[in-house]
Amino acid sequence: MSLASFLPAPTQLSQDQLEAEEKLRAQKCYSTALVSSRREPPPYGQRKGLVPRSLEDFGDGGSFPEIHVAQFPLEMGRKKKTSNALAVQVDAEGKIKYDAIARAGQGKDKVIFSKYTDLLPKEVLHEDTPELQKPDEEAVKELTEKTRMALDKQVSQKIAAAMPVRAADKQAPAQYIRYTPSQQGVAFNSGAKQRVIRMVEMQKDPMEPPRFKINKKIPRGPPSPPAPVMHSPSRKMTVKEQQEWKIPPCISNWKNAKGYTIPLDKRLAADGRGLQTVHINENFAKLAEALYIADRKAREAVEMRAQVEKKMAQKEKEKKEEKLRELAQMARDRRAGIKSHGDKGGEDSEVRERDEIRHDRRKERQHDRNISRAAPDKRCWTHTLNTPPSSISQYTHTHTHTCLTAESFIGPAVIPNKRSQIQQSTLTVVHV
């Protein structure tokens, strides 16, 4: 005998016992039912060969990670397939209505010509036909009143919108609504079984700006399709027409995104430069002529200026030569002891000689100062002659003055021949 037989029966069942009883109860329920009301996925470990396709295969849970197929629990992740295919429609005779494609997306009252019979002219009806009779007076008055009211409404709206300040709109009358709450009792709705609600329209501020943008440009609806154009039968195209319809390719000299190798002749043909005529502006000729005239005038001015300078230099040169010629003549006359025509005898000649001696001494001192300040290579040469001292002292100051005067008027590079003449005429000069 076992120990469990002596123990009392347990008052509470364990978790395993509860699950076993639940399974037995479920099996009994399934066995008594004629048709299974709900299908659930098999338990874990018994799902071999299961491929979940429908929503019932997942139960209330998600996908199964151990099953490696595409799963869409609760249709999550499945792409919705949208199709613009139209259902096949037939007319009263049972023929398919192919004009349903043209009528798709259009209003039901829109007139669409899609058949060959729409091109045929309508038959001429008799005058007494009811379709051609005028409407009676009542229909005319009714239609006129509707038109007038619609026009008055549009005009009043336009006027009200254009006015800067307008009176407040009249409010609609109050409405009373009886309300019976679903939850009844003392704790709900303050103990009341019903309530009466007064519904009043809220007052609108007339100065308030519009809250919504109503000036948006809405694209116009699609127009009614035009009448079908009946083409003549096709004919063979000639070579000339083919050449006329040949469109050159779009070739750019700047953009070639795909990097195609385009021949130069194709580029030039597509560029269209050969079709353009070369046109030169007349302003180019005016500019060239103006430049030529300005250059010629400038050359004439430069040439004239050069001639004037040349003439001035020639005159200056002649003046210097004349001055030097006079000085040389005076020196020769003084050395020979010949008096000039302007010399006078007596006291005037003595005064003039003293003034000349004083002037020569001043020039000599200035000459010495210039020599002392000058560079060694620019100093004058000293000539020593085998002449008596008395004769040297007699002509020293006079001939020195003549040499300085000649040096002051001419330069070694200007008139070298004149300087050589002066040096030959003043060989007896001793520079002290």
C-alpha positions in Angstrom: 0.0 0.0 0.0 1.2 3.5 -0.8 1.4 6.5 1.4 -1.0 8.4 -0.8 -3.8 6.1 0.0 -3.7 7.0 3.7 -3.6 10.8 3.0 -6.8 12.8 2.6 -7.8 14.1 -0.8 -6.3 17.6 -1.6 -8.6 20.6 -1.4 -6.8 22.6 -4.2 -5.5 21.2 -7.4 -2.0 21.9 -8.8 -1.3 23.8 -12.0 -0.6 20.7 -13.9 -3.9 19.1 -12.8 -5.8 22.2 -13.7 -4.3 22.3 -17.3 -5.2 18.6 -17.7 -8.8 19.1 -16.6 -9.0 22.1 -19.0 -7.9 20.0 -21.9 -10.3 17.2 -21.1 -13.2 19.7 -20.9 -12.2 21.2 -24.2 -12.0 17.9 -25.9 -15.5 17.0 -24.6 -16.8 20.3 -25.9 -15.3 19.7 -29.4 -16.5 16.2 -29.5 -20.1 17.2 -28.8 -20.2 20.1 -31.2 -21.2 19.4 -34.8 -19.1 22.1 -36.5 -15.9 23.7 -35.2 -16.7 27.4 -34.6 -13.1 28.6 -34.2 -9.8 27.3 -35.5 -6.6 27.8 -33.5 -3.0 27.1 -34.4 -1.5 23.9 -33.0 0.5 24.1 -29.8 4.2 24.6 -29.7 6.2 21.5 -30.8 3.4 20.2 -33.0 3.6 22.8 -35.8 5.6 20.8 -38.3 4.4 21.4 -41.8 2.2 24.4 -40.8 2.1 27.3 -43.3 0.0 30.1 -41.8 -1.9 31.9 -44.6 -5.2 33.1 -43.2 -6.0 35.1 -40.1 -7.3 32.1 -38.3 -3.9 30.3 -38.6 -2.4 33.0 -36.2 -5.2 33.0 -33.7 -5.0 36.1 -31.5 -1.2 36.2 -31.6 1.5 37.3 -34.0 3.7 35.5 -36.4 5.7 32.3 -35.7 9.4 32.9 -35.7 10.3 29.2 -36.1 8.4 29.0 -39.4 10.5 30.6 -42.2 7.8 31.9 -44.5 6.4 35.3 -45.2 3.7 35.8 -42.5 1.2 38.7 -42.3 -0.7 38.5 -39.0 -3.8 40.8 -38.9 -2.8 41.7 -42.5 0.1 43.8 -41.2 2.8 44.5 -43.8 0.8 43.1 -46.7 0.8 45.5 -49.7 -2.7 46.5 -50.8 -3.3 45.8 -54.4 -5.2 48.7 -56.1 -6.5 48.3 -59.6 -8.1 50.8 -61.9 -9.8 48.2 -64.0 -13.5 48.8 -64.7 -16.2 46.3 -64.4 -17.6 45.1 -67.7 -20.9 46.8 -68.4 -23.5 45.8 -71.0 -26.3 47.7 -72.6 -29.9 46.7 -73.0 -29.1 44.5 -75.9 -26.4 42.6 -74.1 -23.5 44.3 -75.9 -20.4 45.5 -74.0 -20.3 49.2 -73.3 -16.8 50.2 -74.3 -17.5 53.9 -73.7 -17.4 53.3 -70.0 -13.6 54.1 -70.1 -14.5 57.6 -71.5 -17.1 58.1 -68.9 -14.9 57.1 -66.0 -14.4 60.1 -63.6 -17.0 62.2 -65.4 -20.3 63.4 -64.3 -23.4 61.4 -65.0 -25.0 64.4 -66.8 -22.1 65.1 -69.1 -22.6 64.5 -72.8 -19.8 62.3 -74.2 -19.8 61.5 -77.9 -18.2 58.0 -78.3 -20.1 56.3 -81.0 -20.3 56.7 -84.7 -24.0 57.4 -84.6 -23.3 60.5 -82.6 -21.9 62.1 -85.8 -25.1 61.5 -87.7 -27.4 64.5 -88.1 -30.7 64.3 -86.1 -33.8 63.7 -88.0 -36.1 66.7 -88.7 -39.1 66.4 -86.4 -42.6 67.8 -87.0 -43.6 71.1 -85.5 -46.3 69.5 -83.3 -43.8 67.2 -81.7 -43.9 67.6 -77.9 -40.2 67.8 -77.7 -40.2 71.0 -79.7 -43.1 72.8 -77.9 -42.4 75.9 -75.7 -42.9 75.5 -72.0 -46.1 76.9 -70.4 -46.4 80.1 -68.4 -46.1 78.4 -65.0 -42.9 76.7 -65.9 -41.5 80.0 -67.2 -42.4 81.9 -64.0 -41.0 79.2 -61.8 -37.7 79.1 -63.6 -37.5 82.9 -63.7 -38.1 83.0 -59.9 -35.4 80.5 -59.2 -32.9 82.4 -61.4 -33.7 85.7 -59.7 -33.2 84.2 -56.2 -29.9 82.6 -57.2 -28.7 85.9 -58.7 -29.8 87.9 -55.7 -28.0 85.5 -53.4 -24.7 85.9 -55.4 -25.0 89.7 -55.6 -25.7 90.0 -51.8 -22.7 87.8 -51.0 -20.4 89.9 -53.2 -21.7 93.2 -51.7 -21.3 91.9 -48.2 -17.8 90.7 -48.8 -16.8 94.1 -50.4 -18.1 96.2 -47.5 -15.4 97.0 -44.9 -17.9 97.1 -41.9 -21.2 95.3 -42.0 -23.9 94.5 -39.6 -23.8 91.3 -37.6 -25.7 88.4 -39.2 -29.0 87.5 -37.6 -28.8 84.5 -35.4 -30.9 81.5 -35.9 -33.7 80.9 -33.3 -32.8 78.8 -30.3 -33.4 75.1 -30.3 -34.5 73.0 -27.3 -33.2 69.4 -27.1 -34.4 66.8 -24.6 -31.5 64.6 -23.4 -31.9 61.3 -21.6 -28.6 59.9 -20.3 -27.9 56.2 -20.6 -26.6 55.9 -17.0 -29.5 56.3 -14.6 -29.2 56.6 -10.9 -28.6 58.9 -8.0 -24.8 59.0 -8.6 -25.2 60.0 -12.3 -26.4 63.3 -13.8 -27.2 64.8 -10.4 -30.0 62.3 -9.9 -32.0 63.7 -12.9 -33.5 61.3 -15.4 -33.7 63.8 -18.3 -32.2 67.2 -19.2 -33.4 69.9 -21.6 -30.6 71.6 -23.5 -31.0 75.0 -25.2 -28.9 75.2 -28.3 -28.0 78.8 -29.4 -25.8 79.9 -32.3 -22.6 81.7 -31.2 -22.4 85.4 -31.9 -20.0 86.1 -34.8 -17.7 89.1 -34.7 -18.3 91.2 -37.9 -14.8 92.7 -37.7 -13.0 89.3 -37.5 -10.9 88.6 -40.5 -11.5 85.4 -42.4 -10.1 82.3 -40.8 -9.6 80.3 -44.0 -7.8 81.1 -47.2 -10.5 81.1 -49.9 -8.4 82.7 -52.7 -6.7 79.5 -53.7 -6.7 78.9 -57.4 -8.4 75.5 -57.9 -7.5 73.9 -61.2 -10.3 73.8 -63.7 -12.1 70.5 -64.2 -11.5 68.4 -67.3 -13.3 69.7 -70.3 -15.8 67.7 -72.2 -14.0 65.5 -74.8 -14.3 66.9 -78.4 -16.1 65.2 -81.1 -14.1 62.3 -82.6 -12.2 63.2 -85.8 -12.7 60.7 -88.5 -9.4 60.2 -90.4 -9.1 59.3 -94.0 -7.5 55.9 -94.8 -3.8 55.8 -94.4 -1.5 56.1 -97.4 2.1 55.4 -98.0 4.4 58.3 -97.1 6.8 59.6 -99.8 10.5 60.2 -99.3 10.0 64.0 -99.4 7.5 63.8 -96.5 9.9 61.6 -94.6 12.6 64.2 -94.9 10.3 66.9 -93.8 9.3 65.0 -90.7 12.9 64.2 -89.8 13.6 66.1 -86.6 17.3 66.6 -85.7 18.4 65.1 -82.3 18.7 67.4 -79.3 22.5 67.8 -79.0 24.0 70.3 -76.6 27.5 71.7 -76.5 27.3 72.2 -72.8 25.3 69.4 -71.3 26.1 65.7 -72.0 25.1 63.9 -68.8 25.5 60.4 -70.1 28.9 61.2 -71.7 28.0 60.2 -75.3 30.7 60.7 -77.9 29.0 63.0 -80.4 30.7 63.7 -83.8 31.6 67.3 -84.6 29.6 67.4 -87.7 26.5 66.4 -85.7 27.2 69.1 -83.2 27.6 71.8 -85.9 24.4 70.6 -87.6 22.5 70.7 -84.4 24.0 74.1 -83.4 22.6 75.9 -86.4 25.5 78.2 -86.9 25.7 77.5 -90.6 22.2 78.9 -91.0 23.1 82.3 -89.6 24.4 85.0 -91.9 27.5 87.0 -90.8 26.4 90.6 -90.1 29.0 93.2 -89.2 27.7 96.3 -87.4 28.4 99.7 -89.2 29.8 101.0 -85.9 32.9 99.0 -86.4 33.7 100.9 -89.6 33.0 104.2 -87.8 35.3 103.2 -85.0 38.1 102.2 -87.4 37.8 105.5 -89.3 37.9 107.5 -86.0 41.0 105.7 -84.8 42.7 106.2 -88.2 41.9 110.0 -88.1 43.1 110.3 -84.5 46.3 108.5 -85.3 47.0 110.7 -88.4 46.3 113.9 -86.4 48.6 112.7 -83.6 51.4 112.0 -86.0 50.9 115.5 -87.6 51.0 117.1 -84.2 54.2 115.2 -83.2 55.9 116.0 -86.6 55.0 119.7 -86.3 56.2 119.9 -82.7 59.5 118.2 -83.8 59.9 120.8 -86.6 59.3 123.7 -84.3 61.9 122.3 -81.8 64.3 121.7 -84.6 64.0 125.3 -85.9 64.3 126.7 -82.3 67.5 124.6 -81.8 68.9 125.8 -85.1 68.3 129.4 -84.2 69.9 128.9 -80.8 72.8 127.2 -82.5 73.2 130.1 -84.9 73.1 132.6 -82.1 75.8 130.7 -80.2 78.0 130.5 -83.3 77.6 134.2 -84.0 78.4 135.0 -80.4 81.5 132.8 -80.5 82.5 134.3 -83.8 82.3 137.8 -82.3 84.3 136.7 -79.2 87.0 135.1 -81.4 87.2 138.2 -83.5 87.5 140.5 -80.5 90.2 138.2 -79.1 92.2 138.4 -82.3 91.8 142.1 -82.5 93.0 142.6 -78.9 96.0 140.3 -79.5 96.9 142.3 -82.6 96.5 145.6 -80.8 93.7 146.8 -83.1 91.2 149.0 -81.4 87.5 148.5 -82.2 85.4 151.2 -83.8 83.7 151.9 -80.5 87.0 152.6 -78.7 87.8 156.2 -77.9 91.2 157.7 -77.1 92.4 159.3 -73.9 90.8 158.7 -70.6 87.8 156.6 -71.8 90.1 153.9 -73.0 92.0 153.8 -69.7 88.8 153.6 -67.7 87.5 150.8 -70.0 90.8 148.9 -69.6 90.6 149.2 -65.8 87.0 148.0 -65.8 87.9 145.1 -68.0 90.8 144.1 -65.8 88.6 144.3 -62.7 86.0 142.2 -64.5 88.6 139.7 -65.6 90.0 139.3 -62.1 86.5 138.6 -60.7 85.9 136.1 -63.5 89.3 134.5 -62.6 88.4 134.2 -59.0 85.1 132.6 -59.9 87.0 130.3 -62.3 89.4 129.2 -59.5 86.5 128.4 -57.2 84.8 126.4 -59.9 88.0 124.4 -60.5 88.5 123.7 -56.8 84.9 122.4 -56.5 85.0 120.4 -59.8 86.3 116.8 -60.1 90.0 116.1 -60.9 89.1 114.8 -64.4 87.1 117.9 -65.3 89.9 120.5 -64.4 91.5 122.6 -67.1 95.0 121.7 -68.5 97.9 124.1 -67.7 100.0 125.1 -70.7 103.5 126.4 -70.1 105.2 128.2 -72.9 108.8 129.2 -73.4 108.1 132.9 -73.5 109.5 135.8 -71.5 107.9 136.4 -68.1 107.1 140.0 -69.0 105.0 139.0 -72.1 103.2 136.3 -70.1 102.2 138.7 -67.4 101.1 141.2 -69.9 98.5 139.0 -71.6 97.6 136.6 -68.8 94.4 138.2 -67.6 93.1 139.2 -71.0 93.5 135.8 -72.6 92.3 133.9 -69.6 89.1 135.9 -69.8 88.7 134.9 -73.4 89.1 131.2 -72.7 86.6 131.3 -69.9 84.1 133.1 -72.0 84.5 130.6 -74.8 84.1 127.7 -72.4 80.9 129.2 -70.9 79.3 129.5 -74.4 80.3 126.2 -75.9 80.7 122.6 -74.7 83.2 119.9 -75.8 80.4 117.9 -77.4 78.5 120.6 -79.1 80.9 122.4 -81.4 84.3 120.7 -81.3 85.7 122.5 -84.3 85.1 125.9 -82.8 86.7 124.9 -79.6 89.8 123.8 -81.5 89.9 127.2 -83.2 89.7 129.0 -79.9 92.4 126.7 -78.4 94.7 127.5 -81.4 94.1 131.2 -81.0 94.8 131.0 -77.2 98.0 128.8 -77.2 99.8 131.6 -75.3 97.3 131.4 -72.4 98.6 130.3 -69.0 95.9 129.3 -66.5 97.0 130.4 -63.0 
